[in-house]
Amino acid sequence: MSWLHFTSPNHWEELLRASEQAPQLIFKHSTRCSISSMVLNRFETSELFRAAGLSCWFLDLITFREMSNLIATETQVWHESPQCIVIYKSKVIYAESHGSIDAKAIQQLILDK
């Protein structure tokens, strides 16, 4: 699996369209935070990330903070980092941050869809 990079408001529309067919995962990462780096590494080595078929969107919060604000406004999920949000059929079905991000829980949730 490789990341789709969330860098423009057009990506939000693309993600929402894609969410009508399959869950879309957004990972908000702060490149200045060691906790964020640790959680990102743990996520990237998870079975969920290595599985085929899941769209994983990467958002660099330092470079694209306005995109994080857009997501927070559109989803009503308060910004945190690191943060993982899963959207399906244009609705948030999972939102956790820091050590609460659980790839196994996300995988189970997605298998149920």
Jmol script that loads the backbone (N, CA, C; Angstrom):
load data "model"
ATOM      1  N   MET A   1       0.850  -1.174   0.000  1.00  0.00           N
ATOM      2  CA  MET A   1       0.000   0.000   0.000  1.00  0.00           C
ATOM      3  C   MET A   1       0.895   1.236   0.000  1.00  0.00           C
ATOM      4  N   SER A   2       0.468   2.228  -0.683  1.00  0.00           N
ATOM      5  CA  SER A   2       1.172   3.505  -0.621  1.00  0.00           C
ATOM      6  C   SER A   2       0.165   4.596  -0.300  1.00  0.00           C
ATOM      7  N   TRP A   3       0.669   5.699   0.175  1.00  0.00           N
ATOM      8  CA  TRP A   3      -0.177   6.817   0.563  1.00  0.00           C
ATOM      9  C   TRP A   3      -0.684   7.600  -0.639  1.00  0.00           C
ATOM     10  N   LEU A   4      -1.905   8.082  -0.527  1.00  0.00           N
ATOM     11  CA  LEU A   4      -2.431   9.123  -1.403  1.00  0.00           C
ATOM     12  C   LEU A   4      -2.198  10.419  -0.620  1.00  0.00           C
ATOM     13  N   HIS A   5      -1.617  11.416  -1.245  1.00  0.00           N
ATOM     14  CA  HIS A   5      -1.276  12.639  -0.508  1.00  0.00           C
ATOM     15  C   HIS A   5      -2.387  13.665  -0.613  1.00  0.00           C
ATOM     16  N   PHE A   6      -2.862  14.090   0.543  1.00  0.00           N
ATOM     17  CA  PHE A   6      -3.935  15.066   0.652  1.00  0.00           C
ATOM     18  C   PHE A   6      -3.296  16.450   0.665  1.00  0.00           C
ATOM     19  N   THR A   7      -3.403  17.163  -0.461  1.00  0.00           N
ATOM     20  CA  THR A   7      -2.699  18.445  -0.579  1.00  0.00           C
ATOM     21  C   THR A   7      -3.563  19.597  -1.074  1.00  0.00           C
ATOM     22  N   SER A   8      -4.817  19.307  -1.456  1.00  0.00           N
ATOM     23  CA  SER A   8      -5.656  20.397  -1.975  1.00  0.00           C
ATOM     24  C   SER A   8      -7.122  20.132  -1.652  1.00  0.00           C
ATOM     25  N   PRO A   9      -7.935  21.185  -1.676  1.00  0.00           N
ATOM     26  CA  PRO A   9      -9.373  20.994  -1.436  1.00  0.00           C
ATOM     27  C   PRO A   9     -10.011  20.023  -2.430  1.00  0.00           C
ATOM     28  N   ASN A  10      -9.462  19.909  -3.630  1.00  0.00           N
ATOM     29  CA  ASN A  10      -9.980  18.950  -4.610  1.00  0.00           C
ATOM     30  C   ASN A  10      -9.879  17.518  -4.102  1.00  0.00           C
ATOM     31  N   HIS A  11      -8.879  17.250  -3.278  1.00  0.00           N
ATOM     32  CA  HIS A  11      -8.733  15.908  -2.728  1.00  0.00           C
ATOM     33  C   HIS A  11      -9.879  15.573  -1.785  1.00  0.00           C
ATOM     34  N   TRP A  12     -10.416  16.570  -1.091  1.00  0.00           N
ATOM     35  CA  TRP A  12     -11.559  16.334  -0.214  1.00  0.00           C
ATOM     36  C   TRP A  12     -12.745  15.829  -1.037  1.00  0.00           C
ATOM     37  N   GLU A  13     -13.014  16.492  -2.149  1.00  0.00           N
ATOM     38  CA  GLU A  13     -14.123  16.075  -3.018  1.00  0.00           C
ATOM     39  C   GLU A  13     -13.869  14.677  -3.595  1.00  0.00           C
ATOM     40  N   GLU A  14     -12.632  14.418  -3.978  1.00  0.00           N
ATOM     41  CA  GLU A  14     -12.262  13.097  -4.507  1.00  0.00           C
ATOM     42  C   GLU A  14     -12.476  12.017  -3.443  1.00  0.00           C
ATOM     43  N   LEU A  15     -12.045  12.305  -2.219  1.00  0.00           N
ATOM     44  CA  LEU A  15     -12.190  11.367  -1.113  1.00  0.00           C
ATOM     45  C   LEU A  15     -13.675  11.094  -0.839  1.00  0.00           C
ATOM     46  N   LEU A  16     -14.490  12.131  -0.811  1.00  0.00           N
ATOM     47  CA  LEU A  16     -15.919  11.939  -0.557  1.00  0.00           C
ATOM     48  C   LEU A  16     -16.573  11.091  -1.642  1.00  0.00           C
ATOM     49  N   ARG A  17     -16.231  11.351  -2.895  1.00  0.00           N
ATOM     50  CA  ARG A  17     -16.781  10.537  -3.992  1.00  0.00           C
ATOM     51  C   ARG A  17     -16.369   9.068  -3.827  1.00  0.00           C
ATOM     52  N   ALA A  18     -15.112   8.852  -3.526  1.00  0.00           N
ATOM     53  CA  ALA A  18     -14.609   7.485  -3.357  1.00  0.00           C
ATOM     54  C   ALA A  18     -15.240   6.801  -2.147  1.00  0.00           C
ATOM     55  N   SER A  19     -15.591   7.584  -1.127  1.00  0.00           N
ATOM     56  CA  SER A  19     -16.177   7.001   0.094  1.00  0.00           C
ATOM     57  C   SER A  19     -17.561   6.410  -0.144  1.00  0.00           C
ATOM     58  N   GLU A  20     -18.180   6.763  -1.252  1.00  0.00           N
ATOM     59  CA  GLU A  20     -19.480   6.182  -1.575  1.00  0.00           C
ATOM     60  C   GLU A  20     -19.341   4.704  -1.954  1.00  0.00           C
ATOM     61  N   GLN A  21     -18.147   4.326  -2.408  1.00  0.00           N
ATOM     62  CA  GLN A  21     -17.890   2.941  -2.810  1.00  0.00           C
ATOM     63  C   GLN A  21     -17.121   2.137  -1.760  1.00  0.00           C
ATOM     64  N   ALA A  22     -16.217   2.814  -1.057  1.00  0.00           N
ATOM     65  CA  ALA A  22     -15.353   2.111  -0.098  1.00  0.00           C
ATOM     66  C   ALA A  22     -14.873   3.082   0.978  1.00  0.00           C
ATOM     67  N   PRO A  23     -14.591   2.580   2.191  1.00  0.00           N
ATOM     68  CA  PRO A  23     -14.062   3.451   3.242  1.00  0.00           C
ATOM     69  C   PRO A  23     -12.758   4.123   2.811  1.00  0.00           C
ATOM     70  N   GLN A  24     -12.596   5.361   3.257  1.00  0.00           N
ATOM     71  CA  GLN A  24     -11.405   6.155   2.977  1.00  0.00           C
ATOM     72  C   GLN A  24     -10.778   6.550   4.311  1.00  0.00           C
ATOM     73  N   LEU A  25      -9.482   6.318   4.460  1.00  0.00           N
ATOM     74  CA  LEU A  25      -8.781   6.613   5.699  1.00  0.00           C
ATOM     75  C   LEU A  25      -7.912   7.850   5.519  1.00  0.00           C
ATOM     76  N   ILE A  26      -7.966   8.755   6.477  1.00  0.00           N
ATOM     77  CA  ILE A  26      -7.103   9.942   6.488  1.00  0.00           C
ATOM     78  C   ILE A  26      -6.205   9.830   7.712  1.00  0.00           C
ATOM     79  N   PHE A  27      -4.898   9.982   7.497  1.00  0.00           N
ATOM     80  CA  PHE A  27      -3.948  10.008   8.610  1.00  0.00           C
ATOM     81  C   PHE A  27      -3.330  11.401   8.657  1.00  0.00           C
ATOM     82  N   LYS A  28      -3.622  12.132   9.727  1.00  0.00           N
ATOM     83  CA  LYS A  28      -3.047  13.465   9.925  1.00  0.00           C
ATOM     84  C   LYS A  28      -1.753  13.313  10.721  1.00  0.00           C
ATOM     85  N   HIS A  29      -0.664  13.783  10.141  1.00  0.00           N
ATOM     86  CA  HIS A  29       0.664  13.584  10.738  1.00  0.00           C
ATOM     87  C   HIS A  29       1.407  14.907  10.879  1.00  0.00           C
ATOM     88  N   SER A  30       1.953  15.128  12.063  1.00  0.00           N
ATOM     89  CA  SER A  30       2.821  16.279  12.296  1.00  0.00           C
ATOM     90  C   SER A  30       4.273  15.822  12.191  1.00  0.00           C
ATOM     91  N   THR A  31       4.982  16.368  11.216  1.00  0.00           N
ATOM     92  CA  THR A  31       6.381  15.982  11.014  1.00  0.00           C
ATOM     93  C   THR A  31       7.291  16.509  12.119  1.00  0.00           C
ATOM     94  N   ARG A  32       6.767  17.343  12.999  1.00  0.00           N
ATOM     95  CA  ARG A  32       7.552  17.896  14.106  1.00  0.00           C
ATOM     96  C   ARG A  32       7.321  17.192  15.429  1.00  0.00           C
ATOM     97  N   CYS A  33       6.506  16.154  15.416  1.00  0.00           N
ATOM     98  CA  CYS A  33       6.099  15.512  16.670  1.00  0.00           C
ATOM     99  C   CYS A  33       6.585  14.065  16.714  1.00  0.00           C
ATOM    100  N   SER A  34       7.330  13.731  17.746  1.00  0.00           N
ATOM    101  CA  SER A  34       7.850  12.366  17.865  1.00  0.00           C
ATOM    102  C   SER A  34       6.733  11.361  18.128  1.00  0.00           C
ATOM    103  N   ILE A  35       5.700  11.762  18.841  1.00  0.00           N
ATOM    104  CA  ILE A  35       4.576  10.854  19.081  1.00  0.00           C
ATOM    105  C   ILE A  35       3.882  10.548  17.764  1.00  0.00           C
ATOM    106  N   SER A  36       3.695  11.570  16.951  1.00  0.00           N
ATOM    107  CA  SER A  36       3.065  11.374  15.647  1.00  0.00           C
ATOM    108  C   SER A  36       3.904  10.425  14.792  1.00  0.00           C
ATOM    109  N   SER A  37       5.208  10.587  14.828  1.00  0.00           N
ATOM    110  CA  SER A  37       6.097   9.703  14.059  1.00  0.00           C
ATOM    111  C   SER A  37       6.011   8.265  14.543  1.00  0.00           C
ATOM    112  N   MET A  38       5.930   8.082  15.849  1.00  0.00           N
ATOM    113  CA  MET A  38       5.833   6.738  16.420  1.00  0.00           C
ATOM    114  C   MET A  38       4.513   6.069  15.992  1.00  0.00           C
ATOM    115  N   VAL A  39       3.410   6.805  16.089  1.00  0.00           N
ATOM    116  CA  VAL A  39       2.108   6.252  15.713  1.00  0.00           C
ATOM    117  C   VAL A  39       2.062   5.973  14.213  1.00  0.00           C
ATOM    118  N   LEU A  40       2.629   6.868  13.412  1.00  0.00           N
ATOM    119  CA  LEU A  40       2.687   6.653  11.958  1.00  0.00           C
ATOM    120  C   LEU A  40       3.457   5.381  11.636  1.00  0.00           C
ATOM    121  N   ASN A  41       4.602   5.204  12.261  1.00  0.00           N
ATOM    122  CA  ASN A  41       5.406   4.003  12.023  1.00  0.00           C
ATOM    123  C   ASN A  41       4.639   2.748  12.402  1.00  0.00           C
ATOM    124  N   ARG A  42       3.967   2.793  13.536  1.00  0.00           N
ATOM    125  CA  ARG A  42       3.176   1.642  13.985  1.00  0.00           C
ATOM    126  C   ARG A  42       2.057   1.349  12.982  1.00  0.00           C
ATOM    127  N   PHE A  43       1.437   2.389  12.461  1.00  0.00           N
ATOM    128  CA  PHE A  43       0.359   2.208  11.491  1.00  0.00           C
ATOM    129  C   PHE A  43       0.894   1.641  10.175  1.00  0.00           C
ATOM    130  N   GLU A  44       2.016   2.186   9.698  1.00  0.00           N
ATOM    131  CA  GLU A  44       2.567   1.734   8.414  1.00  0.00           C
ATOM    132  C   GLU A  44       3.053   0.294   8.453  1.00  0.00           C
ATOM    133  N   THR A  45       3.332  -0.235   9.619  1.00  0.00           N
ATOM    134  CA  THR A  45       3.766  -1.628   9.722  1.00  0.00           C
ATOM    135  C   THR A  45       2.610  -2.564  10.074  1.00  0.00           C
ATOM    136  N   SER A  46       1.409  -2.018  10.164  1.00  0.00           N
ATOM    137  CA  SER A  46       0.247  -2.838  10.504  1.00  0.00           C
ATOM    138  C   SER A  46      -0.228  -3.654   9.305  1.00  0.00           C
ATOM    139  N   GLU A  47      -0.934  -4.714   9.600  1.00  0.00           N
ATOM    140  CA  GLU A  47      -1.533  -5.544   8.550  1.00  0.00           C
ATOM    141  C   GLU A  47      -2.531  -4.729   7.741  1.00  0.00           C
ATOM    142  N   LEU A  48      -3.251  -3.834   8.400  1.00  0.00           N
ATOM    143  CA  LEU A  48      -4.238  -3.000   7.714  1.00  0.00           C
ATOM    144  C   LEU A  48      -3.600  -2.180   6.603  1.00  0.00           C
ATOM    145  N   PHE A  49      -2.480  -1.520   6.890  1.00  0.00           N
ATOM    146  CA  PHE A  49      -1.829  -0.664   5.887  1.00  0.00           C
ATOM    147  C   PHE A  49      -1.276  -1.494   4.739  1.00  0.00           C
ATOM    148  N   ARG A  50      -0.811  -2.686   5.032  1.00  0.00           N
ATOM    149  CA  ARG A  50      -0.244  -3.537   3.982  1.00  0.00           C
ATOM    150  C   ARG A  50      -1.309  -4.215   3.135  1.00  0.00           C
ATOM    151  N   ALA A  51      -2.558  -4.207   3.613  1.00  0.00           N
ATOM    152  CA  ALA A  51      -3.645  -4.858   2.879  1.00  0.00           C
ATOM    153  C   ALA A  51      -3.967  -4.075   1.603  1.00  0.00           C
ATOM    154  N   ALA A  52      -4.308  -4.796   0.575  1.00  0.00           N
ATOM    155  CA  ALA A  52      -4.679  -4.162  -0.690  1.00  0.00           C
ATOM    156  C   ALA A  52      -6.115  -3.654  -0.591  1.00  0.00           C
ATOM    157  N   GLY A  53      -6.382  -2.603  -1.306  1.00  0.00           N
ATOM    158  CA  GLY A  53      -7.754  -2.156  -1.444  1.00  0.00           C
ATOM    159  C   GLY A  53      -8.187  -1.006  -0.557  1.00  0.00           C
ATOM    160  N   LEU A  54      -7.460  -0.691   0.483  1.00  0.00           N
ATOM    161  CA  LEU A  54      -7.842   0.413   1.345  1.00  0.00           C
ATOM    162  C   LEU A  54      -7.151   1.691   0.867  1.00  0.00           C
ATOM    163  N   SER A  55      -7.939   2.726   0.650  1.00  0.00           N
ATOM    164  CA  SER A  55      -7.364   4.023   0.281  1.00  0.00           C
ATOM    165  C   SER A  55      -6.943   4.747   1.549  1.00  0.00           C
ATOM    166  N   CYS A  56      -5.647   5.038   1.658  1.00  0.00           N
ATOM    167  CA  CYS A  56      -5.089   5.729   2.820  1.00  0.00           C
ATOM    168  C   CYS A  56      -4.545   7.081   2.377  1.00  0.00           C
ATOM    169  N   TRP A  57      -5.120   8.137   2.906  1.00  0.00           N
ATOM    170  CA  TRP A  57      -4.732   9.505   2.579  1.00  0.00           C
ATOM    171  C   TRP A  57      -3.824  10.045   3.669  1.00  0.00           C
ATOM    172  N   PHE A  58      -2.682  10.594   3.270  1.00  0.00           N
ATOM    173  CA  PHE A  58      -1.695  11.135   4.196  1.00  0.00           C
ATOM    174  C   PHE A  58      -1.774  12.657   4.156  1.00  0.00           C
ATOM    175  N   LEU A  59      -1.891  13.268   5.329  1.00  0.00           N
ATOM    176  CA  LEU A  59      -1.938  14.725   5.412  1.00  0.00           C
ATOM    177  C   LEU A  59      -0.794  15.220   6.280  1.00  0.00           C
ATOM    178  N   ASP A  60       0.153  15.922   5.664  1.00  0.00           N
ATOM    179  CA  ASP A  60       1.269  16.556   6.365  1.00  0.00           C
ATOM    180  C   ASP A  60       0.732  17.850   6.977  1.00  0.00           C
ATOM    181  N   LEU A  61       0.564  17.843   8.289  1.00  0.00           N
ATOM    182  CA  LEU A  61      -0.065  18.985   8.959  1.00  0.00           C
ATOM    183  C   LEU A  61       0.775  20.253   8.942  1.00  0.00           C
ATOM    184  N   ILE A  62       2.056  20.121   8.871  1.00  0.00           N
ATOM    185  CA  ILE A  62       2.915  21.304   8.878  1.00  0.00           C
ATOM    186  C   ILE A  62       2.794  22.044   7.540  1.00  0.00           C
ATOM    187  N   THR A  63       2.830  21.304   6.473  1.00  0.00           N
ATOM    188  CA  THR A  63       2.769  21.908   5.137  1.00  0.00           C
ATOM    189  C   THR A  63       1.349  22.276   4.729  1.00  0.00           C
ATOM    190  N   PHE A  64       0.374  21.462   5.132  1.00  0.00           N
ATOM    191  CA  PHE A  64      -1.005  21.644   4.648  1.00  0.00           C
ATOM    192  C   PHE A  64      -2.002  21.800   5.800  1.00  0.00           C
ATOM    193  N   ARG A  65      -1.702  22.679   6.728  1.00  0.00           N
ATOM    194  CA  ARG A  65      -2.580  22.885   7.898  1.00  0.00           C
ATOM    195  C   ARG A  65      -3.993  23.302   7.468  1.00  0.00           C
ATOM    196  N   GLU A  66      -4.090  24.107   6.401  1.00  0.00           N
ATOM    197  CA  GLU A  66      -5.422  24.542   5.954  1.00  0.00           C
ATOM    198  C   GLU A  66      -6.282  23.361   5.505  1.00  0.00           C
ATOM    199  N   MET A  67      -5.658  22.303   5.017  1.00  0.00           N
ATOM    200  CA  MET A  67      -6.412  21.112   4.634  1.00  0.00           C
ATOM    201  C   MET A  67      -6.941  20.395   5.885  1.00  0.00           C
ATOM    202  N   SER A  68      -6.153  20.389   6.947  1.00  0.00           N
ATOM    203  CA  SER A  68      -6.605  19.814   8.205  1.00  0.00           C
ATOM    204  C   SER A  68      -7.797  20.595   8.744  1.00  0.00           C
ATOM    205  N   ASN A  69      -7.729  21.904   8.638  1.00  0.00           N
ATOM    206  CA  ASN A  69      -8.847  22.737   9.090  1.00  0.00           C
ATOM    207  C   ASN A  69     -10.102  22.455   8.264  1.00  0.00           C
ATOM    208  N   LEU A  70      -9.934  22.258   6.971  1.00  0.00           N
ATOM    209  CA  LEU A  70     -11.060  21.927   6.096  1.00  0.00           C
ATOM    210  C   LEU A  70     -11.702  20.616   6.547  1.00  0.00           C
ATOM    211  N   ILE A  71     -10.885  19.602   6.783  1.00  0.00           N
ATOM    212  CA  ILE A  71     -11.404  18.296   7.225  1.00  0.00           C
ATOM    213  C   ILE A  71     -12.133  18.447   8.559  1.00  0.00           C
ATOM    214  N   ALA A  72     -11.544  19.186   9.487  1.00  0.00           N
ATOM    215  CA  ALA A  72     -12.179  19.381  10.800  1.00  0.00           C
ATOM    216  C   ALA A  72     -13.534  20.069  10.650  1.00  0.00           C
ATOM    217  N   THR A  73     -13.598  21.072   9.814  1.00  0.00           N
ATOM    218  CA  THR A  73     -14.860  21.781   9.589  1.00  0.00           C
ATOM    219  C   THR A  73     -15.898  20.885   8.941  1.00  0.00           C
ATOM    220  N   GLU A  74     -15.493  20.160   7.918  1.00  0.00           N
ATOM    221  CA  GLU A  74     -16.425  19.316   7.167  1.00  0.00           C
ATOM    222  C   GLU A  74     -16.914  18.107   7.964  1.00  0.00           C
ATOM    223  N   THR A  75     -16.055  17.556   8.820  1.00  0.00           N
ATOM    224  CA  THR A  75     -16.418  16.342   9.556  1.00  0.00           C
ATOM    225  C   THR A  75     -16.904  16.621  10.974  1.00  0.00           C
ATOM    226  N   GLN A  76     -16.633  17.835  11.466  1.00  0.00           N
ATOM    227  CA  GLN A  76     -16.929  18.177  12.861  1.00  0.00           C
ATOM    228  C   GLN A  76     -16.119  17.323  13.836  1.00  0.00           C
ATOM    229  N   VAL A  77     -14.960  16.857  13.377  1.00  0.00           N
ATOM    230  CA  VAL A  77     -14.024  16.123  14.229  1.00  0.00           C
ATOM    231  C   VAL A  77     -12.896  17.085  14.558  1.00  0.00           C
ATOM    232  N   TRP A  78     -12.786  17.440  15.825  1.00  0.00           N
ATOM    233  CA  TRP A  78     -11.791  18.398  16.289  1.00  0.00           C
ATOM    234  C   TRP A  78     -10.385  17.939  15.900  1.00  0.00           C
ATOM    235  N   HIS A  79      -9.578  18.863  15.381  1.00  0.00           N
ATOM    236  CA  HIS A  79      -8.221  18.548  14.932  1.00  0.00           C
ATOM    237  C   HIS A  79      -7.331  18.106  16.087  1.00  0.00           C
ATOM    238  N   GLU A  80      -6.617  17.015  15.863  1.00  0.00           N
ATOM    239  CA  GLU A  80      -5.550  16.556  16.747  1.00  0.00           C
ATOM    240  C   GLU A  80      -4.493  15.928  15.859  1.00  0.00           C
ATOM    241  N   SER A  81      -3.319  15.700  16.426  1.00  0.00           N
ATOM    242  CA  SER A  81      -2.309  14.973  15.655  1.00  0.00           C
ATOM    243  C   SER A  81      -1.442  14.164  16.624  1.00  0.00           C
ATOM    244  N   PRO A  82      -1.137  12.960  16.229  1.00  0.00           N
ATOM    245  CA  PRO A  82      -1.624  12.313  15.017  1.00  0.00           C
ATOM    246  C   PRO A  82      -3.108  11.987  15.161  1.00  0.00           C
ATOM    247  N   GLN A  83      -3.737  11.853  14.026  1.00  0.00           N
ATOM    248  CA  GLN A  83      -5.170  11.562  14.025  1.00  0.00           C
ATOM    249  C   GLN A  83      -5.505  10.676  12.841  1.00  0.00           C
ATOM    250  N   CYS A  84      -6.429   9.773  13.055  1.00  0.00           N
ATOM    251  CA  CYS A  84      -6.894   8.896  11.990  1.00  0.00           C
ATOM    252  C   CYS A  84      -8.414   9.012  11.913  1.00  0.00           C
ATOM    253  N   ILE A  85      -8.905   9.287  10.715  1.00  0.00           N
ATOM    254  CA  ILE A  85     -10.338   9.406  10.476  1.00  0.00           C
ATOM    255  C   ILE A  85     -10.674   8.487   9.309  1.00  0.00           C
ATOM    256  N   VAL A  86     -11.750   7.717   9.460  1.00  0.00           N
ATOM    257  CA  VAL A  86     -12.226   6.877   8.361  1.00  0.00           C
ATOM    258  C   VAL A  86     -13.603   7.392   7.965  1.00  0.00           C
ATOM    259  N   ILE A  87     -13.773   7.607   6.673  1.00  0.00           N
ATOM    260  CA  ILE A  87     -15.028   8.125   6.127  1.00  0.00           C
ATOM    261  C   ILE A  87     -15.598   7.091   5.167  1.00  0.00           C
ATOM    262  N   TYR A  88     -16.890   6.817   5.347  1.00  0.00           N
ATOM    263  CA  TYR A  88     -17.590   5.882   4.474  1.00  0.00           C
ATOM    264  C   TYR A  88     -18.966   6.464   4.171  1.00  0.00           C
ATOM    265  N   LYS A  89     -19.293   6.521   2.885  1.00  0.00           N
ATOM    266  CA  LYS A  89     -20.554   7.105   2.430  1.00  0.00           C
ATOM    267  C   LYS A  89     -20.709   8.532   2.966  1.00  0.00           C
ATOM    268  N   SER A  90     -19.579   9.269   2.916  1.00  0.00           N
ATOM    269  CA  SER A  90     -19.495  10.681   3.314  1.00  0.00           C
ATOM    270  C   SER A  90     -19.731  10.923   4.807  1.00  0.00           C
ATOM    271  N   LYS A  91     -19.639   9.885   5.623  1.00  0.00           N
ATOM    272  CA  LYS A  91     -19.814  10.025   7.067  1.00  0.00           C
ATOM    273  C   LYS A  91     -18.596   9.463   7.802  1.00  0.00           C
ATOM    274  N   VAL A  92     -18.269  10.094   8.913  1.00  0.00           N
ATOM    275  CA  VAL A  92     -17.174   9.612   9.749  1.00  0.00           C
ATOM    276  C   VAL A  92     -17.640   8.351  10.467  1.00  0.00           C
ATOM    277  N   ILE A  93     -16.881   7.267  10.275  1.00  0.00           N
ATOM    278  CA  ILE A  93     -17.206   6.022  10.972  1.00  0.00           C
ATOM    279  C   ILE A  93     -16.138   5.657  12.008  1.00  0.00           C
ATOM    280  N   TYR A  94     -15.024   6.405  11.996  1.00  0.00           N
ATOM    281  CA  TYR A  94     -13.947   6.166  12.960  1.00  0.00           C
ATOM    282  C   TYR A  94     -13.144   7.444  13.082  1.00  0.00           C
ATOM    283  N   ALA A  95     -12.825   7.831  14.307  1.00  0.00           N
ATOM    284  CA  ALA A  95     -11.959   8.991  14.542  1.00  0.00           C
ATOM    285  C   ALA A  95     -11.257   8.808  15.876  1.00  0.00           C
ATOM    286  N   GLU A  96      -9.948   8.675  15.811  1.00  0.00           N
ATOM    287  CA  GLU A  96      -9.136   8.542  17.021  1.00  0.00           C
ATOM    288  C   GLU A  96      -7.832   9.306  16.834  1.00  0.00           C
ATOM    289  N   SER A  97      -7.169   9.554  17.933  1.00  0.00           N
ATOM    290  CA  SER A  97      -5.888  10.245  17.858  1.00  0.00           C
ATOM    291  C   SER A  97      -4.886   9.597  18.812  1.00  0.00           C
ATOM    292  N   HIS A  98      -3.642   9.966  18.619  1.00  0.00           N
ATOM    293  CA  HIS A  98      -2.529   9.524  19.448  1.00  0.00           C
ATOM    294  C   HIS A  98      -2.507   8.001  19.588  1.00  0.00           C
ATOM    295  N   GLY A  99      -2.296   7.510  20.795  1.00  0.00           N
ATOM    296  CA  GLY A  99      -2.174   6.079  21.034  1.00  0.00           C
ATOM    297  C   GLY A  99      -3.479   5.314  20.894  1.00  0.00           C
ATOM    298  N   SER A 100      -4.589   6.035  20.740  1.00  0.00           N
ATOM    299  CA  SER A 100      -5.893   5.368  20.569  1.00  0.00           C
ATOM    300  C   SER A 100      -6.132   4.898  19.144  1.00  0.00           C
ATOM    301  N   ILE A 101      -5.251   5.280  18.214  1.00  0.00           N
ATOM    302  CA  ILE A 101      -5.390   4.815  16.831  1.00  0.00           C
ATOM    303  C   ILE A 101      -5.088   3.318  16.813  1.00  0.00           C
ATOM    304  N   ASP A 102      -6.073   2.547  16.392  1.00  0.00           N
ATOM    305  CA  ASP A 102      -5.980   1.094  16.476  1.00  0.00           C
ATOM    306  C   ASP A 102      -6.249   0.480  15.103  1.00  0.00           C
ATOM    307  N   ALA A 103      -5.190   0.059  14.427  1.00  0.00           N
ATOM    308  CA  ALA A 103      -5.325  -0.500  13.077  1.00  0.00           C
ATOM    309  C   ALA A 103      -6.200  -1.742  13.060  1.00  0.00           C
ATOM    310  N   LYS A 104      -6.128  -2.557  14.105  1.00  0.00           N
ATOM    311  CA  LYS A 104      -6.965  -3.771  14.146  1.00  0.00           C
ATOM    312  C   LYS A 104      -8.441  -3.402  14.250  1.00  0.00           C
ATOM    313  N   ALA A 105      -8.755  -2.399  15.050  1.00  0.00           N
ATOM    314  CA  ALA A 105     -10.157  -1.952  15.169  1.00  0.00           C
ATOM    315  C   ALA A 105     -10.649  -1.380  13.841  1.00  0.00           C
ATOM    316  N   ILE A 106      -9.806  -0.631  13.157  1.00  0.00           N
ATOM    317  CA  ILE A 106     -10.177  -0.083  11.852  1.00  0.00           C
ATOM    318  C   ILE A 106     -10.406  -1.218  10.861  1.00  0.00           C
ATOM    319  N   GLN A 107      -9.511  -2.185  10.868  1.00  0.00           N
ATOM    320  CA  GLN A 107      -9.634  -3.319   9.947  1.00  0.00           C
ATOM    321  C   GLN A 107     -10.952  -4.057  10.180  1.00  0.00           C
ATOM    322  N   GLN A 108     -11.306  -4.295  11.427  1.00  0.00           N
ATOM    323  CA  GLN A 108     -12.561  -4.981  11.732  1.00  0.00           C
ATOM    324  C   GLN A 108     -13.752  -4.142  11.276  1.00  0.00           C
ATOM    325  N   LEU A 109     -13.696  -2.852  11.515  1.00  0.00           N
ATOM    326  CA  LEU A 109     -14.764  -1.947  11.103  1.00  0.00           C
ATOM    327  C   LEU A 109     -14.954  -1.970   9.585  1.00  0.00           C
ATOM    328  N   ILE A 110     -13.856  -1.964   8.865  1.00  0.00           N
ATOM    329  CA  ILE A 110     -13.910  -1.969   7.403  1.00  0.00           C
ATOM    330  C   ILE A 110     -14.401  -3.306   6.871  1.00  0.00           C
ATOM    331  N   LEU A 111     -14.016  -4.386   7.508  1.00  0.00           N
ATOM    332  CA  LEU A 111     -14.492  -5.707   7.062  1.00  0.00           C
ATOM    333  C   LEU A 111     -15.999  -5.827   7.192  1.00  0.00           C
ATOM    334  N   ASP A 112     -16.575  -5.080   8.130  1.00  0.00           N
ATOM    335  CA  ASP A 112     -18.021  -5.098   8.326  1.00  0.00           C
ATOM    336  C   ASP A 112     -18.766  -4.296   7.264  1.00  0.00           C
ATOM    337  N   LYS A 113     -18.073  -3.546   6.421  1.00  0.00           N
ATOM    338  CA  LYS A 113     -18.731  -2.683   5.421  1.00  0.00           C
ATOM    339  C   LYS A 113     -18.955  -3.393   4.120  1.00  0.00           C
TER     340      LYS A 113
END
end "model"
wireframe off; spacefill off
backbone 0.3
color backbone group
